């Protein structure tokens, strides 16, 4: 199975987990001053959920499995 494309947005995208109906991505975006901001994005069409904390994002990703 081919990985789905990353969501739109700048920075480096890494696919962390995927299921048939959703994917969890990590976005690392430099701020221009040597720092990198990391976000975690769940694509669960038609929703896109964004988190600053991996544990929170992963918990939601797993919770979506129960719905």
CHARMM-style PDB file with segment names, atoms N, HN, CA, C and O in Angstrom:
ATOM      1  N   UNK     1       0.843  -1.181   0.000  1.00  0.00      PROA
ATOM      2  CA  UNK     1       0.000   0.000   0.000  1.00  0.00      PROA
ATOM      3  C   UNK     1       0.883   1.237   0.000  1.00  0.00      PROA
ATOM      4  O   UNK     1       1.825   1.342   0.787  1.00  0.00      PROA
ATOM      5  N   UNK     2       0.576   2.158  -0.877  1.00  0.00      PROA
ATOM      6  HN  UNK     2      -0.189   2.073  -1.516  1.00  0.00      PROA
ATOM      7  CA  UNK     2       1.337   3.394  -0.977  1.00  0.00      PROA
ATOM      8  C   UNK     2       0.849   4.385   0.084  1.00  0.00      PROA
ATOM      9  O   UNK     2      -0.354   4.545   0.292  1.00  0.00      PROA
ATOM     10  N   UNK     3       1.797   5.043   0.750  1.00  0.00      PROA
ATOM     11  HN  UNK     3       2.774   4.913   0.581  1.00  0.00      PROA
ATOM     12  CA  UNK     3       1.448   6.018   1.789  1.00  0.00      PROA
ATOM     13  C   UNK     3       0.685   7.183   1.171  1.00  0.00      PROA
ATOM     14  O   UNK     3       0.983   7.600   0.052  1.00  0.00      PROA
ATOM     15  N   UNK     4      -0.304   7.711   1.902  1.00  0.00      PROA
ATOM     16  HN  UNK     4      -0.546   7.372   2.811  1.00  0.00      PROA
ATOM     17  CA  UNK     4      -1.042   8.866   1.392  1.00  0.00      PROA
ATOM     18  C   UNK     4      -0.147  10.097   1.384  1.00  0.00      PROA
ATOM     19  O   UNK     4       0.829  10.154   2.131  1.00  0.00      PROA
ATOM     20  N   UNK     5      -0.463  11.074   0.555  1.00  0.00      PROA
ATOM     21  HN  UNK     5      -1.256  11.028  -0.053  1.00  0.00      PROA
ATOM     22  CA  UNK     5       0.344  12.291   0.531  1.00  0.00      PROA
ATOM     23  C   UNK     5       0.165  13.065   1.835  1.00  0.00      PROA
ATOM     24  O   UNK     5      -0.878  12.963   2.481  1.00  0.00      PROA
ATOM     25  N   UNK     6       1.183  13.839   2.224  1.00  0.00      PROA
ATOM     26  HN  UNK     6       2.030  13.922   1.699  1.00  0.00      PROA
ATOM     27  CA  UNK     6       1.047  14.642   3.444  1.00  0.00      PROA
ATOM     28  C   UNK     6       0.031  15.759   3.251  1.00  0.00      PROA
ATOM     29  O   UNK     6      -0.291  16.131   2.123  1.00  0.00      PROA
ATOM     30  N   UNK     7      -0.469  16.288   4.358  1.00  0.00      PROA
ATOM     31  HN  UNK     7      -0.208  15.986   5.275  1.00  0.00      PROA
ATOM     32  CA  UNK     7      -1.376  17.430   4.256  1.00  0.00      PROA
ATOM     33  C   UNK     7      -0.640  18.630   3.670  1.00  0.00      PROA
ATOM     34  O   UNK     7       0.590  18.657   3.673  1.00  0.00      PROA
ATOM     35  N   UNK     8      -1.370  19.621   3.167  1.00  0.00      PROA
ATOM     36  HN  UNK     8      -2.370  19.599   3.164  1.00  0.00      PROA
ATOM     37  CA  UNK     8      -0.698  20.811   2.668  1.00  0.00      PROA
ATOM     38  C   UNK     8      -0.038  21.573   3.814  1.00  0.00      PROA
ATOM     39  O   UNK     8      -0.554  21.597   4.932  1.00  0.00      PROA
ATOM     40  N   UNK     9       1.076  22.179   3.537  1.00  0.00      PROA
ATOM     41  HN  UNK     9       1.495  22.160   2.629  1.00  0.00      PROA
ATOM     42  CA  UNK     9       1.774  22.977   4.546  1.00  0.00      PROA
ATOM     43  C   UNK     9       3.271  22.884   4.372  1.00  0.00      PROA
ATOM     44  O   UNK     9       3.791  21.924   3.804  1.00  0.00      PROA
ATOM     45  N   UNK    10       3.950  23.889   4.866  1.00  0.00      PROA
ATOM     46  HN  UNK    10       3.527  24.669   5.328  1.00  0.00      PROA
ATOM     47  CA  UNK    10       5.400  23.965   4.742  1.00  0.00      PROA
ATOM     48  C   UNK    10       6.077  22.999   5.705  1.00  0.00      PROA
ATOM     49  O   UNK    10       5.439  22.447   6.601  1.00  0.00      PROA
ATOM     50  N   UNK    11       7.362  22.806   5.511  1.00  0.00      PROA
ATOM     51  HN  UNK    11       7.880  23.255   4.783  1.00  0.00      PROA
ATOM     52  CA  UNK    11       8.141  22.001   6.433  1.00  0.00      PROA
ATOM     53  C   UNK    11       8.329  20.574   5.957  1.00  0.00      PROA
ATOM     54  O   UNK    11       7.981  20.217   4.832  1.00  0.00      PROA
ATOM     55  N   UNK    12       8.882  19.780   6.839  1.00  0.00      PROA
ATOM     56  HN  UNK    12       9.164  20.071   7.753  1.00  0.00      PROA
ATOM     57  CA  UNK    12       9.154  18.367   6.566  1.00  0.00      PROA
ATOM     58  C   UNK    12       8.053  17.524   7.196  1.00  0.00      PROA
ATOM     59  O   UNK    12       7.743  17.679   8.377  1.00  0.00      PROA
ATOM     60  N   UNK    13       7.462  16.630   6.404  1.00  0.00      PROA
ATOM     61  HN  UNK    13       7.713  16.504   5.445  1.00  0.00      PROA
ATOM     62  CA  UNK    13       6.372  15.775   6.873  1.00  0.00      PROA
ATOM     63  C   UNK    13       6.848  14.335   7.012  1.00  0.00      PROA
ATOM     64  O   UNK    13       7.547  13.815   6.142  1.00  0.00      PROA
ATOM     65  N   UNK    14       6.462  13.692   8.120  1.00  0.00      PROA
ATOM     66  HN  UNK    14       5.894  14.114   8.827  1.00  0.00      PROA
ATOM     67  CA  UNK    14       6.783  12.291   8.359  1.00  0.00      PROA
ATOM     68  C   UNK    14       5.495  11.550   8.706  1.00  0.00      PROA
ATOM     69  O   UNK    14       4.766  11.947   9.615  1.00  0.00      PROA
ATOM     70  N   UNK    15       5.225  10.478   7.978  1.00  0.00      PROA
ATOM     71  HN  UNK    15       5.817  10.155   7.239  1.00  0.00      PROA
ATOM     72  CA  UNK    15       4.055   9.653   8.267  1.00  0.00      PROA
ATOM     73  C   UNK    15       4.373   8.769   9.466  1.00  0.00      PROA
ATOM     74  O   UNK    15       5.301   7.962   9.409  1.00  0.00      PROA
ATOM     75  N   UNK    16       3.618   8.910  10.548  1.00  0.00      PROA
ATOM     76  HN  UNK    16       2.865   9.566  10.594  1.00  0.00      PROA
ATOM     77  CA  UNK    16       3.867   8.148  11.765  1.00  0.00      PROA
ATOM     78  C   UNK    16       3.026   6.874  11.844  1.00  0.00      PROA
ATOM     79  O   UNK    16       3.525   5.815  12.223  1.00  0.00      PROA
ATOM     80  N   UNK    17       1.752   6.987  11.484  1.00  0.00      PROA
ATOM     81  HN  UNK    17       1.347   7.848  11.176  1.00  0.00      PROA
ATOM     82  CA  UNK    17       0.847   5.828  11.519  1.00  0.00      PROA
ATOM     83  C   UNK    17      -0.213   6.030  10.458  1.00  0.00      PROA
ATOM     84  O   UNK    17      -0.572   7.159  10.123  1.00  0.00      PROA
ATOM     85  N   UNK    18      -0.708   4.928   9.936  1.00  0.00      PROA
ATOM     86  HN  UNK    18      -0.416   4.010  10.208  1.00  0.00      PROA
ATOM     87  CA  UNK    18      -1.827   5.039   9.003  1.00  0.00      PROA
ATOM     88  C   UNK    18      -2.742   3.838   9.132  1.00  0.00      PROA
ATOM     89  O   UNK    18      -2.309   2.730   9.445  1.00  0.00      PROA
ATOM     90  N   UNK    19      -3.996   4.082   8.886  1.00  0.00      PROA
ATOM     91  HN  UNK    19      -4.348   4.982   8.632  1.00  0.00      PROA
ATOM     92  CA  UNK    19      -5.032   3.063   8.815  1.00  0.00      PROA
ATOM     93  C   UNK    19      -5.750   3.295   7.489  1.00  0.00      PROA
ATOM     94  O   UNK    19      -5.449   4.250   6.773  1.00  0.00      PROA
ATOM     95  N   UNK    20      -6.673   2.443   7.173  1.00  0.00      PROA
ATOM     96  HN  UNK    20      -6.918   1.667   7.755  1.00  0.00      PROA
ATOM     97  CA  UNK    20      -7.402   2.582   5.915  1.00  0.00      PROA
ATOM     98  C   UNK    20      -8.133   3.919   5.857  1.00  0.00      PROA
ATOM     99  O   UNK    20      -8.216   4.535   4.794  1.00  0.00      PROA
ATOM    100  N   UNK    21      -8.666   4.374   6.999  1.00  0.00      PROA
ATOM    101  HN  UNK    21      -8.599   3.874   7.862  1.00  0.00      PROA
ATOM    102  CA  UNK    21      -9.512   5.561   7.018  1.00  0.00      PROA
ATOM    103  C   UNK    21      -8.837   6.831   7.530  1.00  0.00      PROA
ATOM    104  O   UNK    21      -9.446   7.899   7.474  1.00  0.00      PROA
ATOM    105  N   UNK    22      -7.600   6.755   8.028  1.00  0.00      PROA
ATOM    106  HN  UNK    22      -7.105   5.887   8.073  1.00  0.00      PROA
ATOM    107  CA  UNK    22      -6.961   7.943   8.607  1.00  0.00      PROA
ATOM    108  C   UNK    22      -5.444   7.773   8.656  1.00  0.00      PROA
ATOM    109  O   UNK    22      -4.916   6.669   8.527  1.00  0.00      PROA
ATOM    110  N   UNK    23      -4.759   8.911   8.849  1.00  0.00      PROA
ATOM    111  HN  UNK    23      -5.188   9.808   8.953  1.00  0.00      PROA
ATOM    112  CA  UNK    23      -3.294   8.905   8.932  1.00  0.00      PROA
ATOM    113  C   UNK    23      -2.845   9.934   9.963  1.00  0.00      PROA
ATOM    114  O   UNK    23      -3.489  10.967  10.149  1.00  0.00      PROA
ATOM    115  N   UNK    24      -1.728   9.636  10.631  1.00  0.00      PROA
ATOM    116  HN  UNK    24      -1.205   8.797  10.480  1.00  0.00      PROA
ATOM    117  CA  UNK    24      -1.130  10.538  11.618  1.00  0.00      PROA
ATOM    118  C   UNK    24       0.218  10.989  11.074  1.00  0.00      PROA
ATOM    119  O   UNK    24       1.093  10.168  10.798  1.00  0.00      PROA
ATOM    120  N   UNK    25       0.377  12.294  10.923  1.00  0.00      PROA
ATOM    121  HN  UNK    25      -0.333  12.961  11.148  1.00  0.00      PROA
ATOM    122  CA  UNK    25       1.579  12.894  10.368  1.00  0.00      PROA
ATOM    123  C   UNK    25       2.268  13.779  11.396  1.00  0.00      PROA
ATOM    124  O   UNK    25       1.622  14.356  12.270  1.00  0.00      PROA
ATOM    125  N   UNK    26       3.581  13.877  11.281  1.00  0.00      PROA
ATOM    126  HN  UNK    26       4.106  13.408  10.571  1.00  0.00      PROA
ATOM    127  CA  UNK    26       4.368  14.839  12.063  1.00  0.00      PROA
ATOM    128  C   UNK    26       4.883  15.898  11.095  1.00  0.00      PROA
ATOM    129  O   UNK    26       5.447  15.573  10.051  1.00  0.00      PROA
ATOM    130  N   UNK    27       4.687  17.166  11.448  1.00  0.00      PROA
ATOM    131  HN  UNK    27       4.228  17.430  12.296  1.00  0.00      PROA
ATOM    132  CA  UNK    27       5.163  18.280  10.644  1.00  0.00      PROA
ATOM    133  C   UNK    27       6.247  19.013  11.430  1.00  0.00      PROA
ATOM    134  O   UNK    27       6.000  19.488  12.539  1.00  0.00      PROA
ATOM    135  N   UNK    28       7.441  19.104  10.860  1.00  0.00      PROA
ATOM    136  HN  UNK    28       7.642  18.719   9.960  1.00  0.00      PROA
ATOM    137  CA  UNK    28       8.540  19.872  11.449  1.00  0.00      PROA
ATOM    138  C   UNK    28       8.785  21.073  10.556  1.00  0.00      PROA
ATOM    139  O   UNK    28       9.151  20.940   9.388  1.00  0.00      PROA
ATOM    140  N   UNK    29       8.571  22.262  11.137  1.00  0.00      PROA
ATOM    141  HN  UNK    29       8.274  22.370  12.085  1.00  0.00      PROA
ATOM    142  CA  UNK    29       8.678  23.485  10.343  1.00  0.00      PROA
ATOM    143  C   UNK    29       9.665  24.443  11.001  1.00  0.00      PROA
ATOM    144  O   UNK    29       9.445  24.869  12.134  1.00  0.00      PROA
ATOM    145  N   UNK    30      10.767  24.794  10.297  1.00  0.00      PROA
ATOM    146  HN  UNK    30      10.946  24.448   9.376  1.00  0.00      PROA
ATOM    147  CA  UNK    30      11.717  25.754  10.850  1.00  0.00      PROA
ATOM    148  C   UNK    30      11.090  27.144  10.937  1.00  0.00      PROA
ATOM    149  O   UNK    30      10.278  27.527  10.095  1.00  0.00      PROA
ATOM    150  N   UNK    31      11.479  27.889  11.964  1.00  0.00      PROA
ATOM    151  HN  UNK    31      12.139  27.578  12.648  1.00  0.00      PROA
ATOM    152  CA  UNK    31      10.917  29.232  12.143  1.00  0.00      PROA
ATOM    153  C   UNK    31      11.817  30.325  11.576  1.00  0.00      PROA
ATOM    154  O   UNK    31      11.479  31.503  11.683  1.00  0.00      PROA
ATOM    155  N   UNK    32      12.952  29.969  10.977  1.00  0.00      PROA
ATOM    156  HN  UNK    32      13.226  29.012  10.890  1.00  0.00      PROA
ATOM    157  CA  UNK    32      13.850  30.963  10.405  1.00  0.00      PROA
ATOM    158  C   UNK    32      14.885  31.473  11.394  1.00  0.00      PROA
ATOM    159  O   UNK    32      15.795  32.210  11.015  1.00  0.00      PROA
ATOM    160  N   UNK    33      14.755  31.089  12.651  1.00  0.00      PROA
ATOM    161  HN  UNK    33      14.016  30.490  12.958  1.00  0.00      PROA
ATOM    162  CA  UNK    33      15.701  31.521  13.687  1.00  0.00      PROA
ATOM    163  C   UNK    33      16.423  30.329  14.314  1.00  0.00      PROA
ATOM    164  O   UNK    33      16.953  30.427  15.420  1.00  0.00      PROA
ATOM    165  N   UNK    34      16.439  29.210  13.602  1.00  0.00      PROA
ATOM    166  HN  UNK    34      16.008  29.130  12.704  1.00  0.00      PROA
ATOM    167  CA  UNK    34      17.146  28.038  14.094  1.00  0.00      PROA
ATOM    168  C   UNK    34      16.307  27.087  14.941  1.00  0.00      PROA
ATOM    169  O   UNK    34      16.792  26.033  15.352  1.00  0.00      PROA
ATOM    170  N   UNK    35      15.067  27.446  15.202  1.00  0.00      PROA
ATOM    171  HN  UNK    35      14.673  28.302  14.868  1.00  0.00      PROA
ATOM    172  CA  UNK    35      14.186  26.557  15.968  1.00  0.00      PROA
ATOM    173  C   UNK    35      13.273  25.813  15.008  1.00  0.00      PROA
ATOM    174  O   UNK    35      13.025  26.258  13.887  1.00  0.00      PROA
ATOM    175  N   UNK    36      12.783  24.681  15.467  1.00  0.00      PROA
ATOM    176  HN  UNK    36      12.985  24.320  16.378  1.00  0.00      PROA
ATOM    177  CA  UNK    36      11.839  23.895  14.672  1.00  0.00      PROA
ATOM    178  C   UNK    36      10.575  23.686  15.493  1.00  0.00      PROA
ATOM    179  O   UNK    36      10.628  23.240  16.639  1.00  0.00      PROA
ATOM    180  N   UNK    37       9.452  24.014  14.894  1.00  0.00      PROA
ATOM    181  HN  UNK    37       9.410  24.376  13.963  1.00  0.00      PROA
ATOM    182  CA  UNK    37       8.152  23.784  15.519  1.00  0.00      PROA
ATOM    183  C   UNK    37       7.602  22.466  15.006  1.00  0.00      PROA
ATOM    184  O   UNK    37       7.588  22.217  13.800  1.00  0.00      PROA
ATOM    185  N   UNK    38       7.151  21.624  15.919  1.00  0.00      PROA
ATOM    186  HN  UNK    38       7.162  21.826  16.898  1.00  0.00      PROA
ATOM    187  CA  UNK    38       6.606  20.320  15.554  1.00  0.00      PROA
ATOM    188  C   UNK    38       5.120  20.283  15.880  1.00  0.00      PROA
ATOM    189  O   UNK    38       4.691  20.664  16.969  1.00  0.00      PROA
ATOM    190  N   UNK    39       4.352  19.815  14.906  1.00  0.00      PROA
ATOM    191  HN  UNK    39       4.701  19.506  14.022  1.00  0.00      PROA
ATOM    192  CA  UNK    39       2.916  19.617  15.080  1.00  0.00      PROA
ATOM    193  C   UNK    39       2.594  18.189  14.652  1.00  0.00      PROA
ATOM    194  O   UNK    39       3.334  17.564  13.893  1.00  0.00      PROA
ATOM    195  N   UNK    40       1.483  17.699  15.155  1.00  0.00      PROA
ATOM    196  HN  UNK    40       0.881  18.207  15.772  1.00  0.00      PROA
ATOM    197  CA  UNK    40       1.011  16.371  14.793  1.00  0.00      PROA
ATOM    198  C   UNK    40      -0.378  16.523  14.194  1.00  0.00      PROA
ATOM    199  O   UNK    40      -1.264  17.120  14.805  1.00  0.00      PROA
ATOM    200  N   UNK    41      -0.562  15.983  13.006  1.00  0.00      PROA
ATOM    201  HN  UNK    41       0.158  15.497  12.510  1.00  0.00      PROA
ATOM    202  CA  UNK    41      -1.791  16.200  12.243  1.00  0.00      PROA
ATOM    203  C   UNK    41      -2.432  14.850  11.924  1.00  0.00      PROA
ATOM    204  O   UNK    41      -1.799  13.957  11.361  1.00  0.00      PROA
ATOM    205  N   UNK    42      -3.700  14.730  12.297  1.00  0.00      PROA
ATOM    206  HN  UNK    42      -4.214  15.456  12.754  1.00  0.00      PROA
ATOM    207  CA  UNK    42      -4.483  13.546  11.965  1.00  0.00      PROA
ATOM    208  C   UNK    42      -5.383  13.914  10.795  1.00  0.00      PROA
ATOM    209  O   UNK    42      -6.181  14.847  10.876  1.00  0.00      PROA
ATOM    210  N   UNK    43      -5.242  13.171   9.713  1.00  0.00      PROA
ATOM    211  HN  UNK    43      -4.594  12.413   9.647  1.00  0.00      PROA
ATOM    212  CA  UNK    43      -6.165  13.309   8.586  1.00  0.00      PROA
ATOM    213  C   UNK    43      -7.199  12.214   8.731  1.00  0.00      PROA
ATOM    214  O   UNK    43      -6.898  11.029   8.585  1.00  0.00      PROA
ATOM    215  N   UNK    44      -8.405  12.619   9.017  1.00  0.00      PROA
ATOM    216  HN  UNK    44      -8.649  13.581   9.136  1.00  0.00      PROA
ATOM    217  CA  UNK    44      -9.537  11.708   9.182  1.00  0.00      PROA
ATOM    218  C   UNK    44     -10.687  12.297   8.371  1.00  0.00      PROA
ATOM    219  O   UNK    44     -11.612  12.886   8.930  1.00  0.00      PROA
ATOM    220  N   UNK    45     -10.620  12.133   7.035  1.00  0.00      PROA
ATOM    221  HN  UNK    45      -9.868  11.655   6.581  1.00  0.00      PROA
ATOM    222  CA  UNK    45     -11.556  12.843   6.160  1.00  0.00      PROA
ATOM    223  C   UNK    45     -12.994  12.746   6.638  1.00  0.00      PROA
ATOM    224  O   UNK    45     -13.456  11.664   7.002  1.00  0.00      PROA
ATOM    225  N   UNK    46     -13.703  13.863   6.640  1.00  0.00      PROA
ATOM    226  HN  UNK    46     -13.327  14.742   6.345  1.00  0.00      PROA
ATOM    227  CA  UNK    46     -13.303  15.170   6.128  1.00  0.00      PROA
ATOM    228  C   UNK    46     -12.568  16.037   7.156  1.00  0.00      PROA
ATOM    229  O   UNK    46     -12.264  17.195   6.869  1.00  0.00      PROA
ATOM    230  N   UNK    47     -12.280  15.509   8.333  1.00  0.00      PROA
ATOM    231  HN  UNK    47     -12.526  14.568   8.566  1.00  0.00      PROA
ATOM    232  CA  UNK    47     -11.633  16.290   9.397  1.00  0.00      PROA
ATOM    233  C   UNK    47     -10.114  16.285   9.283  1.00  0.00      PROA
ATOM    234  O   UNK    47      -9.502  15.325   8.816  1.00  0.00      PROA
ATOM    235  N   UNK    48      -9.530  17.395   9.728  1.00  0.00      PROA
ATOM    236  HN  UNK    48     -10.028  18.175  10.107  1.00  0.00      PROA
ATOM    237  CA  UNK    48      -8.090  17.488   9.944  1.00  0.00      PROA
ATOM    238  C   UNK    48      -7.908  17.985  11.372  1.00  0.00      PROA
ATOM    239  O   UNK    48      -8.349  19.084  11.708  1.00  0.00      PROA
ATOM    240  N   UNK    49      -7.261  17.183  12.213  1.00  0.00      PROA
ATOM    241  HN  UNK    49      -6.903  16.290  11.940  1.00  0.00      PROA
ATOM    242  CA  UNK    49      -7.064  17.513  13.621  1.00  0.00      PROA
ATOM    243  C   UNK    49      -5.582  17.794  13.852  1.00  0.00      PROA
ATOM    244  O   UNK    49      -4.734  17.013  13.419  1.00  0.00      PROA
ATOM    245  N   UNK    50      -5.258  18.895  14.527  1.00  0.00      PROA
ATOM    246  HN  UNK    50      -5.946  19.529  14.879  1.00  0.00      PROA
ATOM    247  CA  UNK    50      -3.873  19.303  14.742  1.00  0.00      PROA
ATOM    248  C   UNK    50      -3.584  19.394  16.232  1.00  0.00      PROA
ATOM    249  O   UNK    50      -4.377  19.937  17.001  1.00  0.00      PROA
ATOM    250  N   UNK    51      -2.432  18.850  16.630  1.00  0.00      PROA
ATOM    251  HN  UNK    51      -1.788  18.408  16.005  1.00  0.00      PROA
ATOM    252  CA  UNK    51      -2.016  18.828  18.034  1.00  0.00      PROA
ATOM    253  C   UNK    51      -0.562  19.260  18.155  1.00  0.00      PROA
ATOM    254  O   UNK    51       0.232  19.068  17.234  1.00  0.00      PROA
ATOM    255  N   UNK    52      -0.223  19.844  19.298  1.00  0.00      PROA
ATOM    256  HN  UNK    52      -0.868  19.999  20.046  1.00  0.00      PROA
ATOM    257  CA  UNK    52       1.160  20.206  19.607  1.00  0.00      PROA
ATOM    258  C   UNK    52       1.863  19.106  20.397  1.00  0.00      PROA
ATOM    259  O   UNK    52       3.090  19.104  20.504  1.00  0.00      PROA
ATOM    260  N   UNK    53       1.091  18.172  20.948  1.00  0.00      PROA
ATOM    261  HN  UNK    53       0.095  18.174  20.860  1.00  0.00      PROA
ATOM    262  CA  UNK    53       1.624  17.125  21.815  1.00  0.00      PROA
ATOM    263  C   UNK    53       1.409  15.753  21.174  1.00  0.00      PROA
ATOM    264  O   UNK    53       0.287  15.407  20.804  1.00  0.00      PROA
ATOM    265  N   UNK    54       2.484  14.974  21.044  1.00  0.00      PROA
ATOM    266  HN  UNK    54       3.395  15.254  21.345  1.00  0.00      PROA
ATOM    267  CA  UNK    54       2.380  13.664  20.403  1.00  0.00      PROA
ATOM    268  C   UNK    54       1.446  12.728  21.162  1.00  0.00      PROA
ATOM    269  O   UNK    54       0.606  12.067  20.552  1.00  0.00      PROA
ATOM    270  N   UNK    55       1.584  12.666  22.482  1.00  0.00      PROA
ATOM    271  HN  UNK    55       2.267  13.203  22.977  1.00  0.00      PROA
ATOM    272  CA  UNK    55       0.755  11.748  23.264  1.00  0.00      PROA
ATOM    273  C   UNK    55      -0.731  12.036  23.085  1.00  0.00      PROA
ATOM    274  O   UNK    55      -1.544  11.117  22.983  1.00  0.00      PROA
ATOM    275  N   UNK    56      -1.072  13.302  23.048  1.00  0.00      PROA
ATOM    276  HN  UNK    56      -0.411  14.048  23.130  1.00  0.00      PROA
ATOM    277  CA  UNK    56      -2.462  13.707  22.843  1.00  0.00      PROA
ATOM    278  C   UNK    56      -2.943  13.307  21.442  1.00  0.00      PROA
ATOM    279  O   UNK    56      -4.053  12.801  21.277  1.00  0.00      PROA
ATOM    280  N   UNK    57      -2.098  13.541  20.448  1.00  0.00      PROA
ATOM    281  HN  UNK    57      -1.196  13.952  20.582  1.00  0.00      PROA
ATOM    282  CA  UNK    57      -2.455  13.186  19.070  1.00  0.00      PROA
ATOM    283  C   UNK    57      -2.612  11.678  18.915  1.00  0.00      PROA
ATOM    284  O   UNK    57      -3.559  11.210  18.282  1.00  0.00      PROA
ATOM    285  N   UNK    58      -1.689  10.922  19.490  1.00  0.00      PROA
ATOM    286  HN  UNK    58      -0.920  11.302  20.004  1.00  0.00      PROA
ATOM    287  CA  UNK    58      -1.763   9.472  19.376  1.00  0.00      PROA
ATOM    288  C   UNK    58      -3.001   8.921  20.088  1.00  0.00      PROA
ATOM    289  O   UNK    58      -3.652   8.003  19.589  1.00  0.00      PROA
ATOM    290  N   UNK    59      -3.322   9.484  21.250  1.00  0.00      PROA
ATOM    291  HN  UNK    59      -2.794  10.230  21.656  1.00  0.00      PROA
ATOM    292  CA  UNK    59      -4.519   9.041  21.977  1.00  0.00      PROA
ATOM    293  C   UNK    59      -5.774   9.279  21.137  1.00  0.00      PROA
ATOM    294  O   UNK    59      -6.661   8.426  21.096  1.00  0.00      PROA
ATOM    295  N   UNK    60      -5.854  10.421  20.472  1.00  0.00      PROA
ATOM    296  HN  UNK    60      -5.134  11.113  20.505  1.00  0.00      PROA
ATOM    297  CA  UNK    60      -7.012  10.699  19.615  1.00  0.00      PROA
ATOM    298  C   UNK    60      -7.016   9.778  18.406  1.00  0.00      PROA
ATOM    299  O   UNK    60      -8.067   9.272  18.014  1.00  0.00      PROA
ATOM    300  N   UNK    61      -5.848   9.558  17.812  1.00  0.00      PROA
ATOM    301  HN  UNK    61      -4.994   9.969  18.131  1.00  0.00      PROA
ATOM    302  CA  UNK    61      -5.745   8.657  16.662  1.00  0.00      PROA
ATOM    303  C   UNK    61      -6.280   7.274  17.012  1.00  0.00      PROA
ATOM    304  O   UNK    61      -7.023   6.674  16.236  1.00  0.00      PROA
ATOM    305  N   UNK    62      -5.902   6.773  18.178  1.00  0.00      PROA
ATOM    306  HN  UNK    62      -5.298   7.261  18.809  1.00  0.00      PROA
ATOM    307  CA  UNK    62      -6.359   5.455  18.625  1.00  0.00      PROA
ATOM    308  C   UNK    62      -7.834   5.472  19.005  1.00  0.00      PROA
ATOM    309  O   UNK    62      -8.546   4.499  18.755  1.00  0.00      PROA
ATOM    310  N   UNK    63      -8.304   6.567  19.607  1.00  0.00      PROA
ATOM    311  HN  UNK    63      -7.726   7.357  19.810  1.00  0.00      PROA
ATOM    312  CA  UNK    63      -9.709   6.682  19.999  1.00  0.00      PROA
ATOM    313  C   UNK    63     -10.625   6.665  18.778  1.00  0.00      PROA
ATOM    314  O   UNK    63     -11.755   6.184  18.861  1.00  0.00      PROA
ATOM    315  N   UNK    64     -10.156   7.178  17.658  1.00  0.00      PROA
ATOM    316  HN  UNK    64      -9.238   7.569  17.590  1.00  0.00      PROA
ATOM    317  CA  UNK    64     -10.971   7.185  16.450  1.00  0.00      PROA
ATOM    318  C   UNK    64     -11.259   5.764  15.986  1.00  0.00      PROA
ATOM    319  O   UNK    64     -12.238   5.539  15.274  1.00  0.00      PROA
ATOM    320  N   UNK    65     -10.440   4.819  16.367  1.00  0.00      PROA
ATOM    321  HN  UNK    65      -9.645   5.003  16.945  1.00  0.00      PROA
ATOM    322  CA  UNK    65     -10.625   3.426  16.010  1.00  0.00      PROA
ATOM    323  C   UNK    65     -11.888   2.845  16.647  1.00  0.00      PROA
ATOM    324  O   UNK    65     -12.498   1.925  16.103  1.00  0.00      PROA
ATOM    325  N   UNK    66     -12.265   3.374  17.769  1.00  0.00      PROA
ATOM    326  HN  UNK    66     -11.769   4.121  18.211  1.00  0.00      PROA
ATOM    327  CA  UNK    66     -13.410   2.852  18.526  1.00  0.00      PROA
ATOM    328  C   UNK    66     -14.737   3.400  18.026  1.00  0.00      PROA
ATOM    329  O   UNK    66     -15.800   2.875  18.358  1.00  0.00      PROA
ATOM    330  N   UNK    67     -14.670   4.455  17.228  1.00  0.00      PROA
ATOM    331  HN  UNK    67     -13.806   4.882  16.958  1.00  0.00      PROA
ATOM    332  CA  UNK    67     -15.926   5.071  16.754  1.00  0.00      PROA
ATOM    333  C   UNK    67     -16.571   4.270  15.656  1.00  0.00      PROA
ATOM    334  OT1 UNK    67     -17.628   4.651  15.153  1.00  0.00      PROA
TER     335      UNK     67
END
